[in-house]
Amino acid sequence: MLLFEGLEPTELEYVIDGNRWTDIYDFYSKELPKLGWNLEYEGSALNDNDPENDWGGFHSR
């Protein structure tokens, strides 16, 4: 399993200390396509112009 360094799986989610979601987003955006994965959907707090929303993370499928 390809897992961002430091992420720990729990029953329903993955957790990591600190605010690392943009690092995780960048990692999977680059690494998963190399393994043949195709992006079907992406939603990110970075997709709007309000910097107050940038803490919100992302969803992808």
N, C-alpha and C positions, 0 to 999 in steps of 0.2 A: 504494500500500500504506500502510495506517495503522500507523505504528510509533511507539512511545513514544520521546520525544526522548532520544537517547544510546544506545539499544539498537543493537547491531551484529549482523546475522545471520552465523552461521558455517554450516558444512555441516549440522549437526544441531540447533543450539540458538542462542539469542540471548544475548549477553553485554553487561554494563554494569559499569563501575567502581562500587564501593560496594555497600551493602546497600539496594537500592531496590525490592525485590519487592513491598512493600505499596503503594508509589506506582504501580507498573506494574499491579498487581491492580486498584486503584481506577480507574485510567485506562481500562483495557479494560472493566471492569464498567459504566462510564458511556458510553463511546464506541461500543462495538460494537452495542448494541441500537439506537442511533440510525441505524445502517446496515442494520438489518433482521436482524441476527444473533439467534438464539435460543439460550439456554443449555440444553444437554442434561445436562451433568454438571459438577460442581464439587467439588474436594477441596482443602482448604486447611489449613495448620498452624494457622490461627486458629480452626478449628472445634472445638477441644478446649479444656479448661480449664487446660492445662499451659503456662505461659508459656515454659518451656524449649524447647518445640517451635516457637516462633514464627519461628525462622530458616529453617524448612523450605520455604517457598514454597507454590506452588499448581499445580494441573493443572485444565484446563477443556476442554470440548469443546462 
